[in-house]
Amino acid sequence: MDKRTPMLSAVTIRPLEMSDRTPWCDLYRQYAHFYQSPMTDAILDRSWSWLMDPRHPMEGLVAESEDRQLLGLAHFRACPDPLIAQDVGFLDDLFVAQDQRGSGIGRSLIMGVTAKAQERGWPVVRWITAGSNARARQLYDKLASATDWVTYDLDVQR
């Protein structure tokens, strides 16, 4: 994938850049709100620092309109899979602005992550979503296979 790959004739999927900080913050706050997850400036600062640090495994892609508005984001990273002794891709966050949903941007962002996975030899890209996220799951069911795995969170601070 080129640094800037045109998608949907009016949208480009490209890596995050330093100049994206303000619109990225807006999108990421919307993402947190969608999942009813608290968002603070400290969380934004740390997440952004990870995304901008070439030594950190977290990376980001954005969907950008012709007028340079950010319409969506994808955060992904390598994740070791000991059973196959390989890194696989893990898509941590995928978000498309409310007024852009259904336009193909989510699919384009996933395809952008897929291109990165192919470049790096990752055999699979995995992600989780809320069971109630019906609209996104319609897309995911077209692109990937749902698994039988169940996710658990163990709160180590209780």
C-alpha positions as CSV (number, residue, x, y, z in Angstrom):
1,M,0.0,0.0,0.0
2,D,1.3,3.4,-0.9
3,K,1.6,6.0,1.9
4,R,-1.6,7.5,0.4
5,T,-4.0,5.1,-1.3
6,P,-7.1,6.7,-2.8
7,M,-10.3,4.9,-1.7
8,L,-13.9,5.5,-2.6
9,S,-12.7,8.1,-5.1
10,A,-12.9,10.9,-2.5
11,V,-11.3,9.2,0.6
12,T,-7.7,8.4,1.2
13,I,-6.5,5.8,3.7
14,R,-3.1,6.9,5.1
15,P,-0.9,6.6,8.2
16,L,-1.5,9.1,11.0
17,E,0.7,12.2,10.9
18,M,1.7,14.6,13.6
19,S,-0.5,17.3,12.1
20,D,-3.6,15.0,12.7
21,R,-3.5,15.4,16.4
22,T,-6.6,17.7,16.9
23,P,-9.0,15.9,14.5
24,W,-7.7,12.5,15.7
25,C,-8.5,13.6,19.3
26,D,-12.1,14.5,18.2
27,L,-12.6,11.1,16.5
28,Y,-11.1,9.2,19.4
29,R,-13.3,11.0,21.9
30,Q,-16.3,10.0,19.7
31,Y,-15.1,6.4,19.7
32,A,-14.8,6.3,23.5
33,H,-18.3,7.9,23.8
34,F,-19.7,5.2,21.5
35,Y,-18.4,2.5,23.7
36,Q,-19.2,4.5,26.9
37,S,-15.6,4.4,27.9
38,P,-14.1,7.3,29.9
39,M,-11.8,9.5,28.0
40,T,-9.4,12.0,29.5
41,D,-6.7,14.3,28.2
42,A,-4.1,12.0,29.8
43,I,-5.4,9.0,27.9
44,L,-5.4,10.9,24.7
45,D,-1.9,12.1,25.3
46,R,-0.6,8.7,26.1
47,S,-2.4,7.0,23.2
48,W,-1.2,9.7,20.8
49,S,2.4,9.3,22.0
50,W,2.2,5.6,21.3
51,L,0.9,6.2,17.8
52,M,3.7,8.7,17.1
53,D,6.5,6.6,18.5
54,P,8.1,4.4,15.8
55,R,9.4,2.1,18.6
56,H,5.9,1.4,20.0
57,P,4.0,-1.4,18.3
58,M,0.7,0.6,18.1
59,E,0.1,2.2,14.7
60,G,-2.7,4.2,13.2
61,L,-4.4,4.7,9.8
62,V,-6.9,7.4,9.1
63,A,-9.5,8.0,6.4
64,E,-9.1,11.5,4.9
65,S,-11.6,13.3,2.7
66,E,-10.5,15.4,-0.4
67,D,-10.8,18.5,1.8
68,R,-8.5,16.9,4.4
69,Q,-11.1,16.1,7.0
70,L,-10.5,13.0,9.1
71,L,-13.5,10.7,8.7
72,G,-12.3,7.5,10.5
73,L,-9.4,5.8,12.2
74,A,-7.9,2.4,12.8
75,H,-5.4,1.5,15.4
76,F,-3.5,-1.8,15.0
77,R,-0.4,-3.7,16.1
78,A,1.5,-6.9,15.9
79,C,0.5,-9.5,18.4
80,P,2.6,-12.7,18.9
81,D,0.7,-16.0,18.6
82,P,2.7,-18.7,20.2
83,L,0.6,-21.5,18.8
84,I,1.8,-20.7,15.3
85,A,5.0,-19.0,16.4
86,Q,4.2,-15.9,14.3
87,D,3.0,-12.4,14.8
88,V,-0.6,-11.7,13.7
89,G,-2.3,-8.4,13.4
90,F,-4.6,-7.1,16.0
91,L,-7.0,-4.3,15.2
92,D,-7.6,-2.5,18.5
93,D,-9.8,0.4,17.4
94,L,-11.9,1.1,14.3
95,F,-14.1,4.1,14.1
96,V,-16.0,6.0,11.4
97,A,-17.6,9.3,12.1
98,Q,-21.4,8.9,12.6
99,D,-22.3,10.9,9.4
100,Q,-20.0,8.7,7.3
101,R,-21.2,5.2,8.3
102,G,-22.3,3.0,5.5
103,S,-20.1,4.8,3.0
104,G,-17.4,2.1,2.8
105,I,-14.9,3.9,5.0
106,G,-14.9,1.1,7.6
107,R,-14.2,-1.5,4.9
108,S,-11.4,0.7,3.4
109,L,-9.8,1.1,6.8
110,I,-9.9,-2.6,7.4
111,M,-8.4,-3.2,3.9
112,G,-5.6,-0.7,4.8
113,V,-4.8,-2.7,7.9
114,T,-5.0,-5.9,5.8
115,A,-2.4,-4.4,3.3
116,K,-0.1,-3.7,6.2
117,A,-0.6,-7.3,7.5
118,Q,0.3,-8.7,4.0
119,E,3.5,-6.5,3.9
120,R,4.6,-7.8,7.3
121,G,3.7,-11.5,6.7
122,W,1.0,-11.6,9.3
123,P,-1.3,-14.5,8.4
124,V,-4.4,-13.0,10.1
125,V,-5.8,-9.8,11.5
126,R,-8.0,-10.2,14.6
127,W,-10.3,-7.9,16.5
128,I,-13.1,-7.9,19.0
129,T,-16.3,-5.8,19.1
130,A,-19.2,-5.4,21.3
131,G,-21.9,-8.1,20.7
132,S,-24.4,-5.2,20.4
133,N,-22.5,-3.4,17.7
134,A,-24.9,-4.8,15.0
135,R,-24.1,-2.3,12.2
136,A,-20.4,-2.9,12.4
137,R,-20.9,-6.6,12.7
138,Q,-22.7,-6.7,9.4
139,L,-19.5,-5.4,7.8
140,Y,-17.3,-7.7,9.8
141,D,-19.3,-10.8,8.9
142,K,-18.7,-10.0,5.2
143,L,-14.9,-9.6,5.6
144,A,-13.9,-12.0,8.3
145,S,-15.0,-15.1,10.2
146,A,-16.5,-14.8,13.7
147,T,-14.8,-17.1,16.2
148,D,-16.1,-19.0,19.1
149,W,-13.5,-17.4,21.5
150,V,-14.9,-15.5,24.5
151,T,-13.0,-12.5,25.8
152,Y,-12.4,-12.0,29.6
153,D,-11.1,-9.0,31.5
154,L,-9.5,-9.7,35.0
155,D,-9.4,-6.5,37.1
156,V,-6.0,-6.7,38.8
157,Q,-6.6,-3.6,40.8
158,R,-9.5,-4.8,43.0
